[in-house]
Every structure is written in C-alpha cells, then in structure tokens.
Amino acid sequence: MIETLLYENETVDRFRSELSRARRFHFAFGLLSNDGLKVVEDALTRCLKAGGQGRVLVGVDMPTHPDAIRQLHKLETRYKKQLELRRFQSGKRHIFHVKLAVFESRNGKQTAILGSSNLTRGGLIGNYEANVFLDNKESLGELLDYFDQQFVGAYARQIDDTWFDNYLKWWKEREKAERKLRQLRERVRKLPAKRRFPKTLPKRIKGFAFAFTGRIYEWPRERKLYPTVRRLGGRIVFSADSIRNADCLVHGEILGGRKDTKKLRGARQNNIPIITEEEFFVIFGHEKKQRRQG
C-alpha cells in the first residue's frame, strides 16, 4: 500500500500514529529543528518508556539546530540501551539530504514515511511538502538496508562533548550570516511582480462574489472569513461546481486537499481570476478605505 501525505496535518498525524505502535524505529533526517522535535517528542518519549528502541541519524550539513541535537542526546542518555544517536559526517562532494522514517510495530509489521519533509515544524506542519506512507515488504527491506549502510558506515559518527562544543561555536557564526540571508530573502519577496489581471477583477468586496481554496492563517472560514465578506457586502461561492459564479478565487497559503484542487482547475477552465491571500487583503483594504470615505 502507498498512501500520499500532502495536506494539512497528514504527515505529522501518520508519524505520531506509527510511532505509538512502534517496537523499533529508524530515523534519518538531513535537517532537524528543536521546534520540529517538540512536535513528535511526546510520542517518541512514550515509545521509549514502553520499551521501544530506536536509531536516529542526524545530518549537520544543512544544518541541524544544536538544541535538537542536545535534546536527542539527553534522550539517548536517559534511555541508554534503547536509543542510539549518530551524526552523518559528509565527505567533500555530497551532503546528507535524507528524509526517512521506518517503523517496526509490535506485531512485526514494517512501515515507512519518506518524501520532502525534514524533522522540522515547517516540514511536518507548515511548509508545502509531499510525502508517502508505504508498507510494501520489498521496499521496506531496501529502505532498512539503505539506513543500515548509512548508520553503521564510515560517515556515521557518535556525538561527543568536544564535537558539540565546536559545532555550537560554528552555529553561532553561521547565525550572523543567516540573518543577512533572511534580510535578502525578504527583499526578494517584496520585489514587484507584474501580473496581468482581467479588468473585471474586483477592486472591493461589496457587490462581488469570492470563492476560497486552501486556508488563510488566523482567518477560519465559518467563524471569521465568510462573515466578514458578507458584512462588507460580498458573496461567497462555496463549491467547485459553482465556481463559474465567482468573480475571483482566493488561493490561501495553507493547503486544503483535493476538493480545493478541483476549485483551482475549475477556475482555470472558466477563466476565473486566481489571486493570493495577500492580493485578497489588498482588495479588503480598498473596501475599508471606500467605506471610511463614505
């Protein structure tokens, strides 16, 4: 069986559920963050308390946050004969970019999650990611063989205090450079982008019909978004089948599933303008300005 994990909390929910049934687990991630570890730490700790065993191979090329390494090392110390932690020391030409979690349940069944998600909060919950869950016996055998090659091979090293102290010094130096990079990213995001919208694109909320796909952070549809649009004189188009009645389709950043994809396809087929949530809030701002001016 292969199950796609694409939308909202599908990946993290599957990760937790498999870990709750696991007798053994094998994790290899090129990038970990402390926030990402916290998302699954309760399930991980419960597994170890119940006598589960695991191996974790951490990449440091991308790099992994020191706090995540420190917390995993604490767990390794607490569960000495159950958890084994190693870092992957890459060679000169390649980096460690694996995102793989293999689980062995108490009844011997093997499953795996692999794809684009690192063990970070963004990778598990917030980012645009594509993963698969599988239980094919032949594939699982190959994945475990691959994990073993990396975990027991020459590039896997233990984490000791001397290495960690040096890593922490390097991390602090890197943080200074990363702050500059974040500033550059923000400048790139603000670069003006020319988009040709049809003349019929709404310039305000009142008198226009809006459809929504995906979700807008902190704007739940039934409790805030829809009532606000109605209060400002707009209409809501709910279904993909009625998308031709919309004046535009607002594409939220939080993914929502296959039904939302149907709306996107319908809008393309019917030449309905598709705008981002940021562009919708520009229209929202115009509406409020019009109302203030009377």
N, C-alpha and C positions, 0 to 999 in steps of 0.2 A: 504494500500500500504506500502511496505517496500522497501527502496532504500539503497543499500550499498554505503558507503562513504570510499573509500580505498586509492585513488591515488591522488598525487599532491595536488591541492587546493580544492578538492571536499568538504571537511568538512567545511573549513572556508567560501567558497562561499555560501554553503547552510545556514550556521549560519547567515551570513550577510543578505541574501535574506529573511529569515524568520523574522529576527529582523526588517527589513524595513517595513514589513507588520503587525507587532505585535501591538495589543492594550494592551496586558499584556504579561509578560514573567516571568519565574520562573527558576532560575539557581542554581544548587547545584554542586560545584566542590571541590574536596579534595585538589586541588593544583591550585594556580593562580600565575602568574608572571606579572610584570609590562609590559614586552615586549608582553606577550600574551594579556593583556588587551588593549594595544595600537592597536593591530591588529583589534579589533572589537569596539574600543571606539567611532569612528565616527558614526557607525551605532547605537550604544547604545545611544549616545547623541541625535542623530536625532529622535530616537523613543521617548525619554523623552520630547524633545522640541515640538513634535507633540501631546503631551498629554498622551503618553503611560505610563503604570505603571508596576513596576516590583519588584520582591523579589530576593535577592541574598544571598545564604547560603555558607559561606566560611569555608573550612577546614583549620586547622592550625597544624595538626599532621605531614604533610609530609615535610616541612611546606610551607605555602604561604608567598610570599615575602611581607615585610612590605610596600614597595612602592605601591603594588597593593591594599592593604587594605586602605592605605592613600588616594589613588585616588578614590576608590569606596566611601569612607567616604565623600570626597569632593562632589562627585555627589549626595550623599544622602542629604547632607546639602543644596546643590543648588536646588534640586528637592524634597523638604521636604515631600510632601504628595503623591509623585509618586514612589519614590524608597525607599525600606526598606532593610537594610543590617544587617545580623547577622552572628556570627561565631559559629561553631559547637564545643562544648567543650566535647570531647570524655570521656568515662569512662576509667576504668583501663585496660580493657581486649581487647578493639577493637579500631580501628582507622577509621576515616571518609574517605572513599575512593570512593565516588560517583562522576560520571561524567555525568550529566544530564542537558539538557536544554529543557524546554517546552515553546511553544509559543501559544498564542491565538490571531488570526488575527482579524481585524476589522469586518469581517463578521461572526465571531464566530467559525471559523474552528480552531481546535487544532492540533498541530504537535509537534514532539519531535526529538531531536538528543541525542543518548546515545551510549556509547561504551567505548573505551580506552582513548580518548583524554581529558586531563585536559585543563584548560584555560591558556595555556602557548603557546609561539610561536612555540616551538617544537611540542606540542600536536596538534596544529591547522595546522601547515605547514610542519615542518621539520622531525618529527620522523616517524617510522614505526607504524602506528595506524590502527585500524579497528573500524568503527562506522556504525550505521544505522540511517536512517531517516524514521520515520513512522507517519501515520495519522490514525491508527486504533482507533476507538472511545472507545472500551472497554479497550484497552491497555493504552490509554491516561488517562482514568479515574483512572486506577490503579496507573499510574505514578504520577498523581497530588495528589492522596490520600497519596502516599508514601512521596512526597515532603512536604505536609502539616504536616504529622506526625513528620517529622524532624524539620520543620521550626517553628512550634508552640509548639514543645515538650520541655521537661525539659533540653535537652542538647544544645538548641539554645540560645545564649546569645547576648545581644547588645554589641557593641564595644564602649567603653568609653576611655577617655584620660589616666586614670590610668592603665587600662589593656594594652593599646597600648604601653605606655612607658615601662612597664615591658617586653612586647613581643619584643620590639626593643632591649633591653639590652640582652635578651636571644638570639636573632637572631645574634647579633654581636659575641657572644661567640660561637655560632654554626658555623659561617663562618670560624673561625680558624680551627675547626675540619674538616669542609668540604674541606678546601684547602688541608689538608693532605690526605683526601679520594680521591680527584681528582688526586693527585700525584700517589696514589696507583693504581687508575684506569688506568692511563697512563702506568704504569709499566706492568699491566696485558695485556694491548693491545699490548705491544711490546714483549711479550713472544713469542719465536719461535714456530711456528705451523708446524708440519710435514704434508705435503700434497703430495700425490703421483701423479705427473703429468705424462702423457704419454711422451715417448721420442720424439714424434712429436710436442710437444708444441713449438710454435715459440720462438726463442731466440732473434729475432729482428723483425722490421716492414717490411723491404724490402723482397719482394717475398712471403709474406703470406697474407691470407685473414682473415679479422676480422669482426665479427658481434657484435652489441651492443644492450643491453637491459637495460631499465631504462635510467637515465641521469646522466652525470658527472658534478658536480658543476663547473661553470665558463668555461665549455667546450661545448658550444652549437654545436650540430652535424653539421648542414649545414654551419655554419659560421667559425668554428674553428677545430672541431674534424676530420671530414671527409677530409677537405683539407689538414690537417697536415699528416694524414695517407697516403694519395695519394702522397703528396710531398716527403715523405720518402720511396716511392716505394711499399707501401702496397695496398691491395684491400679491398673494402667494400662489405659485404653481407648484403643486405637491409631487405629482407623479411624472415619470419619464414618458408615459403615454400622452400626457397633456403638454409636453414641452413646447410644442408649436405655439401655444398661447402665451408664452413668456416673452418679455421684451429683452431679457438677458438672463444668463445662467452664471451664478456666482460660484466659483470653484474655491472651496475652503482648503486650508493647508493640511488639516488632519484628514487622513484617508478614511473612507467610509464603507467600501465594499463594492460588490459587483452591481448592485442596484444604482449606485452613483455613476459607475462607468456607463451604464445604459443611458443615463441622462446626458452624459458628455457626448456619446455617439449620436443621440437624438438631436442635440443642439447643433452638432456639426452638419448633420443631414438636412436640417431645416434652416441653416444659415442664421441661427440664433447667436448673438454675440456671447462669448465666454470671457468673463473677467475674473481677476483675482480678488481675494477678500480685501486687499489693500485698495484696489480700484473701486470696490463697492463702498468703502468707507469715505472715499473722496466724494462720491455721489451723496452719501449720507451727510457729509459736511456741507455740501451745496444746499441740500434741503433745509438744514438747520439755519443756514445763512439767509435763505429766502424767507423763512418764517420770522426771523428777527427783523428783517427789513420790511415786513408787513405785506 
